[in-house]
Amino acid sequence: MKTPRGLQPLLDDGVIDEVLHRLQSGKEAEIFVIRRGDTVCCAKVYKDVDHRGFHRLAEYQEGRRARGSRDARAMNRRSKRGSKVQESQWKNAEVSALYRLAEAGVRVPEPMGVFDGVLLMERIVDAEGDTAPQLGQVAMTAEQAREWHAFLIGEIVRMLCAGVIHGDLSEYNVLVDANGPVIIDLPQAVDAAGNNNAFRMLARDVNNLRSTFGRFAPELLASEYAREIWALYEAGELTPEAVLTGRFTVEEHDADVDAVLDQIEEARREAEARQRGREEAEGED
């Protein structure tokens, strides 16, 4: 096959020896099967920001900090430099998440390094050595669905204990190898402590899995793992060994309208202060 432009520098430098074939072309990257010596693995080549189809970038990047004030101002102004900074953050997020989660014992592809912005990682295969199928392509019994659902809920808990939320977890971002599910695709990984959308994204991940496995084990559709997990996390009581029930009772009480209005007013003042700070910084430039 014709060598992809993004992989040519790696071939030239001897980092990889051969590009075998393209495995997948997604909304933010293309994945190729490559050879490094005797090892067959995957290379993830990220698409330029102008050619990506992922439209919810801002909510995922909340909480990611630019390294310096100049980069932060560039991002705020949405300048060309700011776009490059955001692009670098987007790529680095997946690399950081993969290493952090692998160290935490989460089943993710083993990262093998980043070279010229290309992520090399383990190729996930099935029992026959072929590329593992996506979870949505696998038929399962009710018992298998319950087992894999419980396993993946446990992996979500382990991820959250490591401070990470996948942010886009679904049947399309889980592969099934000979030993079960493997979580993939993490460029949108969210810092659980630094993103105001954290619970909503955790709930979406959990509920996507609930819908998938609920097709085979309908009783799972009534579960409420997201709220149960988040309550334990907020209370500082979540551990990888936490015993979950899938049940959660929402406490109903009268809303404190005055407190809500105070919070809104405080948020407004903080936003105005940030805006003044940006304008002053831009004036200094």
Secondary structure, 3 states (H helix, E strand, C coil): CCCCHHHHHHHHCCCCCEEEEEEEECCCEEEEEEEECCEEEEEEEECCHHHCCCCCHHHHHCCCCCCCHHHHHHHHHCCHHHHHHHHHHHHHHHHHHHHHHHHCCCCCCCEEEEECCEEEECCCECCCCCECCEHHHCCCCHHHHHHHHHHHHHHHHHHHHCCEECCCCCCCCEEEECCEEEECCCCCCEECCCCCCHHHHHHHHHHHHHHHHHCCCHHHHHCCHHHHHHHHHHCCCCCCCCCCCCCCCCCCCCCCHHHHHHHHHHHHHHHHHHHHHHHHHHHHC
